[in-house]
């Protein structure tokens, strides 16, 4: 008898098939009243599974206002950083061009100075000839000396060492020191060999005699 009762209870229990409830009980368990015949095939739909729209958003699907603000700040920081890099690169390019131009000018001046230095013995000979009166106004040698000196002056060549100048070890080479009570400081009293400078570059120091104050 117990087995038959259990079989009957199992038959009267509602079963769920394919997501739908199939209740075969003839007596309503809540009211105790007999059910209508329609209840034999009545089926109640099981609760639908949560639709994807009702599902909770996955991590990272949504951004808060604070997150959007942080992204905007990061974007502004990147723009500022790239602008700073561009400005720094432009400044470095300008500095590079300046260095190139400065080095080019220095190399040009060094080449000119080397050429002039190689011709200084000839200029010295012309100076000696002039002191001895060998350069007449209409002589061919005078014309050559004039053209040679004029060409060097166009490149900025200037003479260094004049009588009466204050002795400057950067420009003068003292070959003779003569004590003099009248000299307030070391003064050039004679130019033995003229010096030359090209701009700020000293090609040859002037060889001079210096009057030094007496002790």
C-alpha positions in Angstrom: 0.0 0.0 0.0 2.8 2.4 0.8 4.3 1.9 -2.7 0.9 2.6 -4.3 0.5 5.8 -2.3 4.0 6.9 -3.3 3.3 6.2 -6.9 0.0 8.1 -6.7 1.8 11.1 -5.1 4.5 11.0 -7.7 1.9 11.1 -10.4 0.1 14.0 -8.8 3.3 16.0 -8.3 3.8 18.7 -11.0 6.7 18.0 -13.3 8.8 20.5 -15.3 9.5 19.7 -18.9 11.3 22.0 -21.4 10.9 25.0 -19.0 7.2 24.6 -18.5 5.3 23.3 -15.4 2.9 20.4 -16.1 0.6 20.1 -13.0 -1.4 16.8 -13.1 -2.9 17.1 -9.6 -6.8 16.9 -9.7 -7.2 18.8 -6.3 -6.0 22.3 -5.9 -3.5 22.1 -3.1 -4.3 25.7 -1.9 -8.2 25.6 -2.0 -8.8 21.9 -1.7 -11.4 22.0 -4.5 -11.3 19.6 -7.5 -9.8 21.1 -10.5 -11.5 21.4 -13.9 -10.7 19.0 -16.6 -8.7 21.6 -18.3 -6.2 21.4 -15.5 -5.1 17.9 -16.8 -3.4 19.5 -19.7 -2.9 22.9 -18.2 0.6 24.0 -18.3 2.1 27.0 -16.6 5.1 28.6 -18.0 8.2 28.5 -15.8 9.7 31.8 -15.0 11.7 33.0 -18.0 15.4 33.3 -17.5 16.7 36.8 -17.1 17.0 38.4 -20.4 20.5 39.7 -21.5 19.2 43.3 -21.2 18.3 42.7 -17.5 21.7 41.1 -16.7 24.1 43.1 -14.7 26.7 44.9 -16.8 30.1 43.3 -16.9 33.1 44.9 -15.5 34.3 47.7 -17.7 31.1 48.0 -19.8 30.1 51.3 -18.2 32.2 54.4 -17.3 31.3 56.8 -14.6 31.6 60.6 -14.9 34.8 60.5 -12.9 36.3 57.9 -15.2 35.4 60.1 -18.2 36.9 63.1 -16.5 40.1 61.2 -15.9 40.3 60.1 -19.5 39.8 63.7 -20.7 42.6 64.9 -18.4 44.9 62.1 -19.6 44.1 63.2 -23.2 44.9 66.8 -22.4 48.2 65.8 -20.7 49.2 63.8 -23.8 48.5 66.7 -26.1 50.5 69.0 -23.9 53.4 66.5 -23.7 53.5 66.2 -27.5 53.5 69.9 -27.9 56.3 70.3 -25.4 58.3 67.6 -27.3 57.7 69.4 -30.6 58.8 72.7 -29.1 61.9 71.1 -27.6 62.8 69.4 -30.9 62.4 72.7 -32.8 64.7 74.5 -30.3 67.3 71.7 -30.7 67.1 72.1 -34.5 67.6 75.8 -34.2 70.6 75.3 -31.9 72.0 72.7 -34.3 71.8 75.1 -37.2 73.4 77.8 -35.2 76.3 75.5 -34.2 76.7 74.5 -37.9 76.9 78.1 -39.0 79.3 79.0 -36.3 81.6 76.0 -37.0 81.4 76.8 -40.7 82.5 80.4 -40.1 85.3 79.3 -37.7 86.6 76.8 -40.3 86.5 79.5 -43.0 88.4 81.9 -40.8 90.9 79.1 -39.9 91.6 78.4 -43.6 92.1 82.1 -44.4 94.4 82.5 -41.4 96.5 79.6 -42.5 96.9 81.1 -46.0 97.8 84.5 -44.6 100.3 82.9 -42.2 102.1 81.2 -45.1 102.4 84.6 -46.9 103.6 86.6 -43.9 107.3 86.2 -44.9 106.5 87.9 -48.2 104.7 90.7 -46.4 107.7 91.2 -44.0 110.0 91.5 -47.0 107.8 94.2 -48.5 107.8 96.0 -45.2 111.6 95.9 -45.0 111.9 97.1 -48.6 109.6 100.0 -47.8 111.7 101.0 -44.8 114.8 101.0 -47.0 113.0 103.1 -49.7 112.9 100.4 -52.3 109.2 100.9 -52.9 108.8 103.9 -55.1 105.4 105.3 -55.9 105.4 104.0 -59.4 107.4 100.9 -59.0 106.0 97.5 -59.8 106.9 96.2 -56.3 104.9 99.0 -54.7 101.9 98.1 -56.8 102.2 94.4 -55.8 102.5 95.4 -52.1 99.4 97.6 -52.3 97.3 94.9 -53.9 98.5 92.3 -51.5 97.8 94.4 -48.4 94.4 95.5 -49.8 93.4 91.9 -50.4 94.3 90.9 -46.8 92.5 93.9 -45.4 89.3 92.9 -47.1 89.4 89.6 -45.1 89.8 91.6 -41.9 93.6 91.4 -41.4 95.0 94.1 -39.1 98.4 94.9 -37.8 99.3 94.4 -34.2 102.1 96.2 -32.3 102.6 100.0 -32.3 105.0 102.1 -30.4 103.4 103.5 -27.3 100.9 100.7 -26.7 100.6 99.1 -23.3 102.3 95.7 -23.3 99.7 92.9 -23.7 101.1 89.4 -23.4 98.1 88.2 -25.5 99.3 90.3 -28.5 102.9 91.1 -27.9 106.1 89.0 -27.4 108.6 90.9 -25.4 112.1 90.3 -26.7 113.8 93.1 -24.7 113.0 94.6 -21.3 114.5 98.0 -20.6 114.0 99.6 -17.2 112.8 103.1 -17.4 111.9 105.5 -14.5 109.6 107.4 -16.8 107.5 104.4 -17.7 104.4 104.1 -15.5 103.8 100.6 -16.8 105.1 98.1 -19.3 105.0 100.0 -22.6 106.1 99.1 -26.2 109.0 101.3 -27.2 110.1 99.5 -30.3 108.4 97.0 -32.8 111.0 94.5 -34.0 108.5 92.5 -36.0 104.9 93.5 -36.7 102.2 91.1 -35.6 98.9 90.3 -37.4 95.4 89.4 -36.2 92.4 88.2 -38.2 89.3 89.3 -36.4 89.7 87.9 -32.9 92.2 85.3 -34.0 95.9 86.2 -33.4 97.9 85.0 -36.4 101.3 86.2 -35.1 102.2 88.1 -32.0 104.2 91.3 -32.4 107.8 91.1 -31.3 108.6 94.2 -29.3 110.9 95.9 -26.9 109.3 96.9 -23.7 110.1 99.7 -21.2 109.4 98.5 -17.7 109.0 100.7 -14.6 112.2 100.9 -12.5 112.1 99.1 -9.3 
